[in-house]
Amino acid sequence: MHERLSQLIQEKNITQRELANKTGMTECTISRYCSGERTPHADNLRRIAKALDVSSDYLLGLSDEQTYGVNKLVEELRNKRKKYYEFAFFHNEHNDKDLEEKCYKKAMAIEKTLDVLGVGVK
């Protein structure tokens, strides 16, 4: 696990201190995980995986797939929602009410999905 953790820290171009801040752990704890001196328990493993946007299985070496990443998916949903809203209300040059309504409904559906995921619109 410590090899993958160290590799991800380099790939994500972050420091151990930044990862510690993202996870609510101490820099010393992260350092011990990176050196292999200690192995995180389940909750800390989950927090590290979430902060690095990978699966726990990937960190543990049980999978070679990092996963698509929930954070990336949420960001894409937020961007699509914003585009639908903008198109419905600001870029509808022909004042097409049907198109406006369709775009608005799509934006609302994405907003509802974000709410269900518990991540909000931001």
N, C-alpha and C positions, 0 to 999 in steps of 0.2 A: 504494500500500500504506500509506503513512504516514497518509493520511486515515482509512482504516478502522481502523488501529491506534489512533490518537488517539480516534476515536469509540468504540471498544470499551472503552478505558480509562475514558472518561467514563460509558458505559452501565453498566459493571460496578462503577462507583463505587470504583475502586482508584487508587492513585498509581503513577507510574512506578517508584518505589522498590519498592513491593509486587510489581509485575510482575517487576522485576529479581530480587527474592528468590525468586519462584516458579519462575523460569526458570534461575537460576544465572548470570545475566549481571550486568553492572554497570549502575547507574542511568544512567551516561553513555552506554552502548551503546544502551539503550532510548530515551533522549532523542534520540540521533542517528537512530534508526529513526523516531521520531515526527515529527521535523522534516523527514524526507526526505533528510537529509544522507548517510545510508547505507542500504543495503538488506541485510537479513539473508541469510546463506547458508542452504542447505537445512536443516541441523540446527537452527540458531537459529529459523528460521521454524516448524519443527515444534514446538519447545519453547514458542514464543509461542502458537501455535494451541492447543496442549494446555492451557496455563495459562489461556487465555481461553475454552476450551471451544467453539472454532469450527474449521472446516476451514481448511487452508492455502489452498485455492482461494478461500475467502471473503476471507481476508486479502489475497490478491493481486489481488482484484477479478475473478477468473475465474468466480465464482459469486455469485449474490445470496442463496443459501441458506446460513445459518449452520450448518446441520445440527442434528439433535436434541441432540447432545452425549453423548458416551460417559459422561462423569461423571454426568450426570443419569440416564441409563439404569442405570448401576451402582447409584446411590443408590436408585432405585426397586426394583431387584432385591433389594437388601439389606433394604429395608423390607418387601417382600412375604415374604421368607424369615422375617423376625422375626415377622410376623403369623401365618404358618402355624405356626411353633413355639409361639407363645403360645396360639393356639387349640387346638392339639393337646394341650397339657399343662396349660393354666391356665383355659381358657374352655369346656371340654367338660363342661357341667353335667350332661348325661345319661349321662356316662361311656360314650359310644358308641365302642367299640374300632375299628370300621371307619372311622369318621370320623377318629379319632385317627391311625390308620395312613395314611390318604390325605393328611392334612395334613402328617404327618411326611415322607412320601415326596416331596411337593411341595417342602417346605423343603430336603430333601436334594438334589433335582434342581437347585434354584436355587443351592445351595451349590456343587455340582459345576460349574455354569456359571461362577460367580464364580472358582472355582479355575482353570478352563480359560482364562478371560480374564486370569488372573494378577493379580487385584486383591484377592483374599481377602475374608473375611467382615466383619472389623472389628467 
